[in-house]
Amino acid sequence: MSQASFTFDGDTFDCTGISVTVNGREVDSSHLGLASKSLRKFRSLKMNNYEIKVDYIGDTAPSIKVATFSISGGFGAGSATMGSKAACTSVSITGTVGDQVKGSATFKPSYD
């Protein structure tokens, strides 16, 4: 995997780990006119119930707010986005004097 980085509110961070959690679901969209022995039809709901957690190193930490968000590198497709904005919902950091900030942050799509 190539080096991945993410940008949030104009600040860029190097990723050390990425995980995506999807809480999507499907609904049965079959109708009563379905022929005997036909397959039932399912439709995915709009995938707006997911989050991306990134472990990172950088010179600062993301703020808890809604801002532009993107990830590049580290994926077969090359990049991932959450539309135009995402909400940073949690941040944890560790650091020592003279070292880069290490931490993790969780992002969810924002439709503001």
FILUM-279984 format. One record per residue: residue in three letters; x negated, y, z negated of N, C-alpha, C in turn; residue number from 1. Coordinates in nm, 4 decimals. Each point is the difference from the previous one (the first is absolute). Layout:
+---------+----------+----------+----------+----------+----------+----------+----------+----------+----------+-----+
! residuo !   n_east !  n_north !     n_up !  ca_east ! ca_north !    ca_up !   c_east !  c_north !     c_up ! num !
+---------+----------+----------+----------+----------+----------+----------+----------+----------+----------+-----+
!     ala !        X !        Y !        Z !        X !        Y !        Z !        X !        Y !        Z ! NUM !
...
+---------+----------+----------+----------+----------+----------+----------+----------+----------+----------+-----+
***
This chain:
+---------+----------+----------+----------+----------+----------+----------+----------+----------+----------+-----+
! residuo !   n_east !  n_north !     n_up !  ca_east ! ca_north !    ca_up !   c_east !  c_north !     c_up ! num !
+---------+----------+----------+----------+----------+----------+----------+----------+----------+----------+-----+
!     met !  -0.0844 !  -0.1166 !   0.0000 !   0.0844 !   0.1166 !   0.0000 !  -0.0889 !   0.1228 !   0.0000 !   1 !
!     ser !   0.0318 !   0.0987 !   0.0829 !  -0.0770 !   0.1235 !   0.0024 !   0.0397 !   0.0868 !  -0.1194 !   2 !
!     gln !  -0.0821 !   0.0999 !  -0.0285 !   0.0272 !   0.0898 !  -0.1118 !   0.1290 !   0.0766 !   0.0247 !   3 !
!     ala !   0.0882 !  -0.0010 !  -0.0974 !   0.1254 !   0.0734 !   0.0102 !  -0.0074 !   0.1251 !  -0.0862 !   4 !
!     ser !   0.0756 !   0.1003 !   0.0394 !   0.0115 !   0.1212 !  -0.0809 !   0.1439 !   0.0480 !   0.0064 !   5 !
!     phe !   0.0399 !   0.0777 !  -0.1005 !   0.1328 !   0.0591 !   0.0064 !  -0.0106 !   0.1494 !  -0.0266 !   6 !
!     thr !   0.0947 !   0.0716 !   0.0574 !   0.0063 !   0.1447 !  -0.0169 !   0.1340 !   0.0335 !  -0.0630 !   7 !
!     phe !  -0.0043 !   0.0791 !  -0.1056 !   0.1217 !   0.0448 !  -0.0675 !  -0.0148 !   0.1485 !  -0.0293 !   8 !
!     asp !   0.0912 !   0.0774 !   0.0517 !   0.0001 !   0.1445 !  -0.0208 !  -0.1329 !   0.0649 !   0.0411 !   9 !
!     gly !  -0.0594 !  -0.0540 !   0.1089 !  -0.1233 !   0.0566 !   0.0525 !  -0.1276 !  -0.0518 !  -0.0614 !  10 !
!     asp !   0.0075 !  -0.0751 !  -0.1102 !  -0.1189 !  -0.0587 !  -0.0636 !  -0.0177 !  -0.1426 !   0.0500 !  11 !
!     thr !  -0.1249 !  -0.0385 !   0.0334 !  -0.0283 !  -0.1339 !   0.0510 !  -0.0730 !  -0.0823 !  -0.1065 !  12 !
!     phe !   0.0422 !  -0.1268 !  -0.0125 !  -0.0566 !  -0.0919 !  -0.0979 !  -0.0416 !  -0.1283 !   0.0705 !  13 !
!     asp !  -0.1085 !  -0.0637 !  -0.0441 !  -0.0404 !  -0.1304 !   0.0526 !   0.0751 !  -0.1086 !  -0.0748 !  14 !
!     cys !   0.0631 !  -0.0917 !   0.0745 !   0.0766 !  -0.1098 !  -0.0602 !  -0.0931 !  -0.1145 !  -0.0379 !  15 !
!     thr !   0.0225 !  -0.0550 !  -0.1176 !  -0.0691 !  -0.1226 !  -0.0392 !   0.0978 !  -0.1167 !  -0.0058 !  16 !
!     gly !   0.1283 !   0.0280 !   0.0096 !   0.1027 !  -0.1040 !   0.0035 !   0.1332 !   0.0609 !   0.0396 !  17 !
!     ile !   0.0811 !  -0.0769 !   0.0718 !   0.1312 !   0.0463 !   0.0442 !   0.1000 !  -0.1131 !  -0.0181 !  18 !
!     ser !   0.1154 !   0.0301 !  -0.0571 !   0.1072 !  -0.0995 !  -0.0055 !   0.1314 !   0.0687 !   0.0338 !  19 !
!     val !   0.0852 !  -0.0738 !   0.0717 !   0.1302 !   0.0512 !   0.0409 !   0.1071 !  -0.0907 !  -0.0591 !  20 !
!     thr !   0.0967 !   0.0594 !  -0.0672 !   0.1120 !  -0.0742 !  -0.0576 !   0.1262 !   0.0437 !   0.0722 !  21 !
!     val !   0.0700 !  -0.0965 !   0.0563 !   0.1241 !   0.0289 !   0.0724 !   0.1155 !  -0.0625 !  -0.0760 !  22 !
!     asn !   0.0977 !   0.0821 !  -0.0297 !   0.1206 !  -0.0481 !  -0.0678 !   0.1175 !   0.0054 !   0.0953 !  23 !
!     gly !  -0.0251 !  -0.0359 !   0.1253 !   0.1044 !   0.0026 !   0.1015 !   0.0943 !  -0.1181 !  -0.0149 !  24 !
!     arg !   0.1109 !   0.0066 !   0.0689 !   0.0947 !  -0.1104 !  -0.0025 !   0.0769 !  -0.0015 !   0.1308 !  25 !
!     glu !   0.0648 !  -0.1097 !   0.0237 !   0.0806 !  -0.0155 !   0.1208 !   0.1456 !  -0.0177 !  -0.0391 !  26 !
!     val !   0.0878 !   0.0447 !   0.0885 !   0.1432 !  -0.0198 !  -0.0225 !   0.0557 !  -0.0851 !   0.1127 !  27 !
!     asp !   0.0985 !  -0.0779 !  -0.0329 !   0.0662 !  -0.0857 !   0.0985 !   0.0911 !   0.0869 !   0.0854 !  28 !
!     ser !  -0.0285 !   0.0076 !   0.1298 !   0.0827 !   0.0815 !   0.0899 !   0.0832 !  -0.0876 !   0.0938 !  29 !
!     ser !   0.0206 !  -0.1253 !  -0.0395 !   0.0838 !  -0.0903 !   0.0798 !   0.1444 !   0.0510 !  -0.0021 !  30 !
!     his !   0.0776 !  -0.0395 !   0.0995 !   0.1396 !   0.0415 !   0.0058 !   0.0884 !  -0.1242 !   0.0153 !  31 !
!     leu !   0.1280 !   0.0183 !  -0.0201 !   0.0926 !  -0.1131 !   0.0032 !   0.0152 !  -0.0606 !   0.1391 !  32 !
!     gly !  -0.0385 !   0.0720 !   0.1051 !   0.0114 !  -0.0514 !   0.1360 !  -0.1179 !  -0.0868 !   0.0423 !  33 !
!     leu !  -0.0893 !  -0.0306 !  -0.0918 !  -0.1164 !  -0.0823 !   0.0313 !   0.0457 !  -0.1407 !   0.0380 !  34 !
!     ala !  -0.0516 !  -0.0513 !   0.1096 !   0.0390 !  -0.1332 !   0.0476 !  -0.0469 !  -0.1078 !  -0.0982 !  35 !
!     ser !   0.0712 !  -0.1117 !   0.0022 !  -0.0353 !  -0.1132 !  -0.0841 !  -0.1445 !  -0.0430 !   0.0287 !  36 !
!     lys !  -0.0745 !  -0.0295 !  -0.1040 !  -0.1397 !  -0.0439 !   0.0064 !  -0.0959 !   0.1083 !   0.0494 !  37 !
!     ser !   0.0461 !   0.1235 !   0.0054 !  -0.0887 !   0.1118 !   0.0351 !  -0.0837 !   0.0380 !  -0.1211 !  38 !
!     leu !  -0.1121 !   0.0626 !   0.0263 !  -0.0862 !   0.0464 !  -0.1089 !   0.0542 !   0.1295 !  -0.0583 !  39 !
!     arg !  -0.0080 !   0.0120 !  -0.1316 !   0.0396 !   0.1241 !  -0.0641 !  -0.1009 !   0.1082 !   0.0351 !  40 !
!     lys !   0.0435 !   0.1243 !   0.0004 !  -0.0866 !   0.1121 !   0.0335 !  -0.0305 !   0.0802 !  -0.1260 !  41 !
!     phe !  -0.1264 !   0.0348 !  -0.0147 !  -0.0424 !   0.0806 !  -0.1133 !  -0.0658 !   0.1271 !   0.0507 !  42 !
!     arg !   0.0178 !   0.1069 !  -0.0716 !  -0.0577 !   0.1286 !   0.0370 !  -0.0791 !   0.0530 !  -0.1200 !  43 !
!     ser !  -0.1198 !   0.0462 !   0.0276 !  -0.0810 !   0.0597 !  -0.1065 !   0.0532 !   0.1379 !  -0.0330 !  44 !
!     leu !   0.0004 !   0.0302 !  -0.1281 !   0.0339 !   0.1350 !  -0.0410 !  -0.1201 !   0.0891 !   0.0281 !  45 !
!     lys !   0.0236 !   0.1280 !   0.0094 !  -0.1092 !   0.0945 !   0.0218 !  -0.1061 !  -0.0214 !  -0.1080 !  46 !
!     met !  -0.1245 !  -0.0167 !   0.0447 !  -0.1065 !  -0.0314 !  -0.0960 !  -0.0484 !   0.1280 !  -0.0674 !  47 !
!     asn !   0.0746 !   0.0469 !  -0.0980 !  -0.0428 !   0.1172 !  -0.0731 !  -0.0302 !  -0.0326 !  -0.1450 !  48 !
!     asn !   0.0038 !  -0.1266 !  -0.0339 !  -0.0246 !  -0.0424 !  -0.1362 !  -0.1325 !  -0.0764 !  -0.0057 !  49 !
!     tyr !  -0.1094 !   0.0713 !   0.0213 !  -0.1306 !  -0.0624 !  -0.0064 !  -0.0986 !   0.0971 !  -0.0621 !  50 !
!     glu !  -0.1142 !  -0.0514 !  -0.0385 !  -0.1038 !   0.0849 !  -0.0547 !  -0.1367 !  -0.0515 !   0.0399 !  51 !
!     ile !  -0.0951 !   0.0902 !   0.0039 !  -0.1387 !  -0.0342 !   0.0297 !  -0.0831 !   0.0390 !  -0.1210 !  52 !
!     lys !  -0.0760 !  -0.0959 !  -0.0508 !  -0.0916 !   0.0273 !  -0.1107 !  -0.1411 !  -0.0059 !   0.0561 !  53 !
!     val !  -0.0787 !   0.1034 !  -0.0276 !  -0.1377 !   0.0030 !   0.0472 !  -0.0944 !   0.0169 !  -0.1187 !  54 !
!     asp !  -0.1073 !  -0.0761 !   0.0020 !  -0.1108 !   0.0205 !  -0.0917 !  -0.0996 !   0.0845 !   0.0773 !  55 !
!     tyr !  -0.0623 !   0.0969 !  -0.0641 !  -0.0814 !   0.0956 !   0.0748 !  -0.1198 !   0.0483 !  -0.0806 !  56 !
!     ile !  -0.0929 !   0.0619 !   0.0722 !  -0.1071 !   0.0785 !  -0.0601 !   0.0011 !   0.1351 !   0.0699 !  57 !
!     gly !  -0.0353 !   0.1024 !  -0.0715 !  -0.0001 !   0.1335 !   0.0577 !  -0.0524 !   0.1013 !  -0.0988 !  58 !
!     asp !   0.0095 !   0.1262 !   0.0364 !  -0.0486 !   0.1079 !  -0.0862 !   0.1099 !   0.0588 !  -0.0875 !  59 !
!     thr !   0.1231 !  -0.0422 !   0.0225 !   0.1146 !   0.0511 !  -0.0741 !   0.1053 !  -0.1102 !  -0.0070 !  60 !
!     ala !   0.1182 !   0.0320 !  -0.0467 !   0.1104 !  -0.0972 !  -0.0051 !   0.1230 !   0.0624 !   0.0640 !  61 !
!     pro !   0.0862 !  -0.0813 !   0.0628 !   0.1240 !   0.0539 !   0.0565 !   0.0889 !   0.0568 !  -0.1106 !  62 !
!     ser !   0.0800 !   0.0981 !   0.0339 !   0.0959 !   0.0581 !  -0.0944 !   0.1348 !  -0.0696 !   0.0139 !  63 !
!     ile !   0.0766 !  -0.0006 !  -0.1074 !   0.1357 !  -0.0554 !   0.0030 !   0.0891 !   0.1043 !   0.0675 !  64 !
!     lys !   0.0280 !  -0.0213 !   0.1291 !   0.0846 !   0.0910 !   0.0761 !   0.0319 !  -0.0615 !   0.1349 !  65 !
!     val !   0.0792 !   0.0698 !   0.0791 !   0.0325 !  -0.0419 !   0.1362 !  -0.0892 !   0.0789 !   0.0948 !  66 !
!     ala !  -0.0668 !  -0.0722 !   0.0924 !  -0.0893 !   0.0651 !   0.0964 !  -0.0226 !  -0.0932 !   0.1179 !  67 !
!     thr !  -0.0743 !   0.0458 !   0.1000 !  -0.0313 !  -0.0838 !   0.1161 !  -0.0921 !  -0.1135 !  -0.0429 !  68 !
!     phe !   0.0169 !  -0.1171 !   0.0633 !  -0.0752 !  -0.1198 !  -0.0380 !  -0.0286 !  -0.0827 !   0.1238 !  69 !
!     ser !  -0.1227 !  -0.0511 !   0.0110 !  -0.0343 !  -0.0941 !   0.1067 !  -0.1172 !  -0.0853 !  -0.0430 !  70 !
!     ile !  -0.0091 !  -0.1188 !   0.0593 !  -0.1126 !  -0.0915 !  -0.0219 !  -0.0596 !  -0.0300 !   0.1358 !  71 !
!     ser !  -0.1324 !  -0.0048 !   0.0086 !  -0.0632 !  -0.0378 !   0.1261 !  -0.1120 !  -0.0992 !  -0.0273 !  72 !
!     gly !  -0.0254 !  -0.0866 !   0.0998 !  -0.1034 !  -0.1020 !  -0.0140 !   0.0465 !  -0.1142 !  -0.0872 !  73 !
!     gly !  -0.0700 !  -0.1113 !   0.0090 !   0.0304 !  -0.1131 !  -0.0858 !   0.1190 !  -0.0833 !   0.0419 !  74 !
!     phe !   0.0674 !   0.0383 !   0.1073 !   0.1166 !  -0.0717 !   0.0490 !  -0.0240 !  -0.0407 !   0.1438 !  75 !
!     gly !   0.0622 !  -0.1077 !   0.0426 !  -0.0104 !  -0.0399 !   0.1397 !   0.0543 !   0.1065 !   0.0936 !  76 !
!     ala !   0.1057 !   0.0680 !  -0.0428 !   0.0608 !   0.1039 !   0.0839 !  -0.0762 !   0.1312 !  -0.0092 !  77 !
!     gly !  -0.0823 !   0.0155 !  -0.1015 !  -0.0803 !   0.1214 !  -0.0119 !   0.0523 !   0.1043 !  -0.0952 !  78 !
!     ser !   0.1303 !   0.0079 !  -0.0221 !   0.0483 !   0.1020 !  -0.0919 !   0.1404 !  -0.0338 !  -0.0490 !  79 !
!     ala !   0.0400 !   0.0673 !  -0.1053 !   0.1353 !  -0.0153 !  -0.0542 !   0.0437 !   0.1345 !  -0.0532 !  80 !
!     thr !   0.1256 !   0.0305 !   0.0124 !   0.0519 !   0.1245 !  -0.0556 !   0.1333 !  -0.0260 !  -0.0672 !  81 !
!     met !   0.0427 !   0.0919 !  -0.0814 !   0.1321 !  -0.0051 !  -0.0623 !   0.0817 !   0.1146 !   0.0563 !  82 !
!     gly !   0.0166 !   0.0029 !   0.1304 !   0.0683 !   0.1135 !   0.0595 !  -0.0856 !   0.1234 !  -0.0180 !  83 !
!     ser !   0.0608 !   0.1115 !  -0.0309 !  -0.0786 !   0.1211 !  -0.0159 !  -0.0369 !   0.0276 !  -0.1451 !  84 !
!     lys !   0.0759 !  -0.0559 !  -0.0947 !  -0.0277 !   0.0285 !  -0.1409 !   0.0154 !  -0.1245 !  -0.0862 !  85 !
!     ala !  -0.0713 !   0.0009 !  -0.1122 !   0.0130 !  -0.1066 !  -0.0992 !  -0.0060 !   0.0635 !  -0.1378 !  86 !
!     ala !   0.0580 !  -0.0703 !  -0.0965 !  -0.0072 !   0.0447 !  -0.1387 !  -0.1046 !  -0.0823 !  -0.0724 !  87 !
!     cys !  -0.0937 !   0.0670 !  -0.0622 !  -0.0955 !  -0.0685 !  -0.0866 !   0.0714 !  -0.0174 !  -0.1334 !  88 !
!     thr !   0.0269 !  -0.1256 !  -0.0377 !   0.0821 !  -0.0256 !  -0.1180 !  -0.0798 !  -0.0392 !  -0.1237 !  89 !
!     ser !  -0.1248 !  -0.0440 !   0.0190 !  -0.0844 !  -0.0292 !  -0.1160 !  -0.1469 !   0.0069 !   0.0399 !  90 !
!     val !  -0.0819 !   0.0398 !  -0.0944 !  -0.1443 !   0.0097 !   0.0209 !  -0.0691 !  -0.0439 !  -0.1283 !  91 !
!     ser !  -0.1025 !  -0.0829 !   0.0137 !  -0.0851 !  -0.0320 !  -0.1144 !  -0.1447 !   0.0206 !   0.0446 !  92 !
!     ile !  -0.0820 !   0.0551 !  -0.0876 !  -0.1383 !   0.0294 !   0.0367 !  -0.0964 !  -0.0429 !  -0.1095 !  93 !
!     thr !  -0.1219 !  -0.0282 !   0.0422 !  -0.1113 !  -0.0225 !  -0.0911 !  -0.1205 !   0.0714 !   0.0589 !  94 !
!     gly !  -0.0925 !   0.0335 !  -0.0817 !  -0.1187 !   0.0665 !   0.0509 !  -0.1009 !   0.0228 !  -0.1105 !  95 !
!     thr !  -0.1226 !   0.0178 !   0.0398 !  -0.1067 !   0.0321 !  -0.0935 !  -0.0739 !   0.1214 !   0.0541 !  96 !
!     val !  -0.0758 !   0.0637 !  -0.0850 !  -0.0741 !   0.1191 !   0.0401 !  -0.0925 !  -0.0331 !   0.1164 !  97 !
!     gly !   0.0059 !   0.0796 !   0.1044 !  -0.0869 !  -0.0181 !   0.1159 !   0.0456 !  -0.1059 !   0.0982 !  98 !
!     asp !   0.1139 !  -0.0649 !  -0.0261 !   0.0501 !  -0.1049 !   0.0891 !   0.1249 !   0.0503 !   0.0711 !  99 !
!     gln !   0.0368 !  -0.0681 !   0.1074 !   0.1236 !   0.0341 !   0.0685 !   0.1197 !  -0.0463 !  -0.0811 ! 100 !
!     val !   0.1126 !   0.0650 !   0.0237 !   0.1256 !  -0.0400 !  -0.0632 !   0.0439 !  -0.1321 !   0.0618 ! 101 !
!     lys !   0.0369 !  -0.0962 !  -0.0846 !   0.0542 !  -0.1279 !   0.0465 !   0.1402 !  -0.0107 !  -0.0569 ! 102 !
!     gly !   0.0910 !  -0.0510 !   0.0813 !   0.1354 !  -0.0110 !  -0.0522 !   0.0929 !  -0.0709 !   0.0947 ! 103 !
!     ser !   0.1274 !   0.0074 !  -0.0309 !   0.1037 !  -0.0551 !   0.0869 !   0.1165 !   0.0970 !   0.0009 ! 104 !
!     ala !   0.0721 !   0.0011 !   0.1112 !   0.1153 !   0.0859 !   0.0162 !   0.1084 !  -0.0748 !   0.0758 ! 105 !
!     thr !   0.1245 !   0.0269 !  -0.0320 !   0.1136 !  -0.0633 !   0.0648 !   0.0810 !   0.1058 !   0.0738 ! 106 !
!     phe !   0.0366 !  -0.0347 !   0.1255 !   0.0749 !   0.0918 !   0.0865 !   0.1281 !  -0.0654 !   0.0493 ! 107 !
!     lys !   0.1063 !   0.0777 !   0.0055 !   0.1278 !  -0.0450 !   0.0560 !   0.0422 !   0.0996 !   0.1055 ! 108 !
!     pro !   0.0754 !  -0.0441 !   0.1015 !   0.0438 !   0.0942 !   0.1031 !   0.0907 !   0.1068 !  -0.0585 ! 109 !
!     ser !  -0.0097 !   0.1197 !   0.0543 !   0.0839 !   0.1110 !  -0.0429 !   0.0770 !   0.0516 !   0.1199 ! 110 !
!     tyr !   0.1275 !   0.0251 !  -0.0182 !   0.0845 !   0.0463 !   0.1101 !   0.0489 !   0.1409 !  -0.0243 ! 111 !
!     asp !  -0.0814 !   0.0796 !  -0.0703 !   0.0344 !   0.1409 !  -0.0262 !  -0.0089 !   0.0814 !   0.1260 ! 112 !
+---------+----------+----------+----------+----------+----------+----------+----------+----------+----------+-----+
***
